[in-house]
């Protein structure tokens, strides 16, 4: 049986994942409003991935007999200074998610909640990938600087991204 502290941490993280999806959709809207359809697609796919993560947490809570509690999602930022800013905001968000999963892992370790530790391992591995992805995109966009042709080609590549749950 999960402790109240662990239930709360898992519920909070479930909500964080759905809030992240909301934020990524706002980033997509920013990109689309500036005719950056490829970057918008990147964020739409990112939002799908975050909803998938939130649903994994929802399912785990239900599998453990815990009532999943949904909370209000704060309004995301709707304007950025640049495409680069969206990626920097995405990286900051992913770093916060990583901290949250570390916290859940710490609680589960302290409570010897081995099933939760096993479940959380997937998310910890996923966060390494998430942070690396955003760091790589930031590096590329900073390298491109004001080269409109390079940005166009890079954007077109990101427009091909398609999230697959498998």
C-alpha positions in Angstrom: 0.0 0.0 0.0 1.3 3.4 -1.0 1.9 6.0 1.7 0.0 9.3 1.6 3.2 11.1 0.8 4.0 8.8 -2.2 0.4 9.0 -3.4 0.5 12.8 -3.3 3.9 12.9 -5.1 2.6 10.5 -7.9 -0.6 12.5 -8.2 1.3 15.8 -8.4 3.6 14.3 -11.1 0.6 13.1 -13.1 -0.8 16.6 -13.1 2.6 18.0 -14.0 2.7 15.8 -17.1 -0.7 17.0 -18.3 0.4 20.6 -17.5 3.5 20.1 -19.5 1.4 18.9 -22.5 -0.6 22.1 -22.1 2.6 24.2 -22.1 3.9 22.4 -25.2 0.6 23.1 -27.0 1.0 26.8 -26.2 4.5 26.7 -27.6 3.1 25.0 -30.7 0.6 27.8 -31.0 3.3 30.4 -30.7 5.3 28.7 -33.5 2.2 28.3 -35.7 1.3 32.0 -35.3 4.7 32.8 -36.8 4.5 30.3 -39.6 7.0 27.9 -38.1 4.9 24.8 -38.8 7.8 22.3 -38.3 8.6 23.6 -34.9 4.9 23.6 -34.1 4.8 20.0 -35.0 7.7 19.2 -32.7 5.8 20.7 -29.8 2.5 19.0 -30.8 4.3 15.7 -30.7 6.0 16.6 -27.4 2.5 17.4 -26.0 1.3 13.9 -27.1 4.3 12.4 -25.3 3.6 14.3 -22.1 -0.1 13.1 -22.2 1.2 9.6 -22.7 3.4 10.0 -19.6 0.5 11.4 -17.6 -1.7 8.5 -18.6 1.0 6.0 -17.5 1.0 7.6 -14.1 -2.8 7.6 -14.0 -2.8 3.9 -14.9 -0.2 3.1 -12.2 -2.2 5.0 -9.6 -5.3 3.1 -10.5 -3.5 -0.2 -10.6 -2.3 0.5 -7.0 -5.9 1.3 -5.9 -5.2 5.0 -5.6 -7.7 7.7 -6.7 -6.1 9.9 -9.3 -6.8 13.5 -8.4 -6.8 16.0 -11.2 -5.9 19.6 -10.3 -6.3 22.9 -12.1 -3.7 23.4 -14.9 -2.1 26.9 -14.7 -2.2 29.0 -17.9 1.0 28.6 -19.8 3.1 31.3 -21.3 1.7 32.3 -24.7 4.5 34.5 -26.0 8.2 34.1 -26.4 11.1 36.2 -27.7 12.2 33.6 -30.2 12.0 29.9 -31.3 15.2 29.5 -29.2 13.3 30.8 -26.2 10.7 28.0 -26.6 13.4 25.4 -26.5 15.1 27.0 -23.4 11.7 27.0 -21.7 11.2 23.4 -22.7 14.5 22.4 -21.2 13.8 24.2 -18.0 10.5 22.4 -17.7 12.1 19.0 -18.4 14.7 19.7 -15.7 11.8 20.4 -13.2 10.2 17.1 -14.2 13.5 15.3 -13.6 13.7 16.8 -10.1 10.1 15.7 -9.4 10.9 12.1 -10.5 14.0 12.1 -8.3 11.8 13.2 -5.4 9.4 10.3 -6.1 12.3 7.9 -6.3 13.7 9.2 -3.0 10.3 8.7 -1.3 9.9 5.3 -2.7 13.5 4.3 -1.7 12.9 5.6 1.9 9.7 3.6 2.1 11.0 0.5 0.4 8.3 0.8 -2.2 10.0 -1.4 -4.7 7.2 -1.6 -7.2 7.1 2.2 -7.5 10.9 2.3 -7.8 10.6 -0.2 -10.7 7.9 1.9 -12.3 9.7 5.2 -11.9 12.9 3.8 -13.4 11.4 4.1 -16.9 10.6 7.8 -16.3 14.1 8.5 -15.0 15.6 7.0 -18.2 13.2 8.9 -20.3 14.2 12.2 -18.6 17.8 11.7 -19.7 16.6 11.5 -23.2 14.2 14.5 -22.8 16.9 16.8 -21.5 19.4 15.7 -24.1 16.9 16.3 -26.9 16.2 19.9 -25.7 19.9 20.6 -25.1 20.7 19.3 -28.7 18.0 21.5 -30.2 19.3 24.5 -28.3 22.8 23.8 -29.5 21.6 23.5 -33.2 19.5 26.6 -33.1 22.3 28.7 -31.5 24.7 27.4 -34.1 22.3 28.3 -36.9 21.9 31.9 -35.5 20.3 34.1 -38.2 20.9 31.7 -41.2 17.3 31.6 -42.5 18.1 28.8 -44.9 19.6 26.6 -42.2 16.7 27.3 -39.9 14.2 26.4 -42.7 15.9 23.1 -43.3 16.1 22.3 -39.6 12.5 23.2 -39.1 11.5 21.0 -41.9 13.3 18.1 -40.2 11.4 18.7 -37.0 8.2 18.8 -38.9 8.7 15.1 -39.7 8.6 14.1 -36.0 5.8 11.7 -35.1 5.3 10.5 -31.5 4.6 6.8 -31.3 3.6 5.3 -28.0 5.2 1.9 -28.8 
